[in-house]
């Protein structure tokens, strides 16, 4: 193989994981935006998804694509992500943010097991150790600075959210086998907005703001977390082994903690710094043990459309 061929293979091997890392970092802004929003949590999610739809449509056409027919697997993935957000927000009513965040992140890691069972995508030999180290890091990061306890009801809702997020990543990966990332995400976001509208109505939260300023936080989330973050994640998950993708998603709480440190004065404790280090070690081990060939011609075609 020529030197150019080796360079292309290396570039293709790392493009997906790098996209996942960028996406996980971008959605680390989601809890920050939630705290700054004047809306209730379910209504914030609704407006985040709603504002993202025209942005995603513009991105589709800007990159030479168009809004295609509804993506069945994209819609299914969107339903699961919408339910993930709804259940996680509901869990926050009954348990601590740290506890809920940790339990939901278990779903990110478990997608590797789902892909093994459903897609026959066997994880690397290093993956179990990498996943355990990263999960321990997420535990220390989530609980190291919070003395609040959880509740059985809240923890149960957070665990349901964890199942939903693992199914979201699985079906997004399946959808990416024959469709472009932006088309999948556009239709997933349609489903997410629908689920969020139902959750908002069911929770009794108000849809309309008292002043237009209320729209600023959801609009920022639509740009950073949804249009940038989820675009990178949906694009990257089609090029990344699911087991590795799940571990990379644990960069989300790490980024959220780093952002909250200067913004809200929430200094990380020694345990949380140790947890952050363990997450990075787990990500490094998972990445080092997951060799991956270049994307198939079908994947490459999907990325161009």
ZIJODA-V423891 format. One record per backbone hydrogen bond with DSSP energy under -1.0 kcal/mol. NH is the residue of the N-H (numbers start at 0). CO is the residue of the C=O. If there is no record, write none. Layout:
[[NH/CO] [NH/CO]]
//
This chain:
[[5/1] [6/2] [7/3] [8/4] [9/5] [10/6] [11/7] [12/8] [13/9] [14/10] [17/13] [18/14] [19/15] [20/16] [21/17] [22/18] [23/19] [24/20] [25/21] [26/22] [28/25] [29/26] [32/28] [33/29] [34/30] [35/31] [36/32] [43/39] [44/40] [45/41] [46/42] [47/43] [48/44] [49/45] [50/46] [51/47] [52/48] [55/51] [56/52] [57/53] [58/54] [59/55] [60/56] [61/57] [62/58] [63/60] [64/59] [74/70] [75/71] [76/72] [77/73] [78/74] [79/75] [80/76] [81/77] [82/78] [83/79] [84/80] [85/81] [86/82] [87/83] [88/84] [89/85] [90/86] [91/87] [92/89] [93/90] [94/90] [99/95] [100/96] [101/97] [102/98] [103/99] [104/100] [106/103] [108/104] [109/105] [111/108] [113/109] [114/110] [115/111] [116/112] [117/113] [118/114] [120/114] [121/119] [129/125] [130/126] [131/127] [132/128] [133/129] [134/130] [135/131] [136/132] [137/133] [138/134] [139/135] [140/136] [141/137] [142/138] [143/139] [145/142] [154/150] [155/151] [156/152] [157/153] [158/154] [159/155] [160/156] [161/157] [162/158] [163/159] [164/160] [165/161] [166/162] [167/163] [168/164] [169/165] [170/166] [171/167] [172/168] [173/169] [174/170] [175/171] [176/173] [177/174] [183/179] [184/180] [185/181] [186/182] [187/183] [188/184] [189/185] [190/186] [191/187] [192/188] [193/189] [194/190] [195/191] [196/192] [197/193] [198/194] [199/195] [200/196] [201/197] [202/198] [203/199] [204/199] [213/210] [214/211] [215/212] [218/214] [219/215] [220/216] [221/217] [222/218] [223/219] [225/220] [226/221] [227/222] [228/223] [229/224] [231/227] [232/228] [233/229] [234/230] [235/231] [236/232] [238/235] [244/240] [245/241] [246/242] [247/243] [248/244] [249/246] [250/247] [251/248] [254/250] [255/251] [256/252] [257/253] [258/254] [259/255] [260/256] [262/258] [263/259] [265/259] [266/264] [272/268] [273/269] [274/270] [275/271] [276/272] [277/273] [278/274] [279/275] [280/276] [281/277] [282/278] [283/279] [284/280] [285/281] [286/282] [287/283] [288/284] [299/295] [300/296] [301/297] [302/298] [303/299]]
//
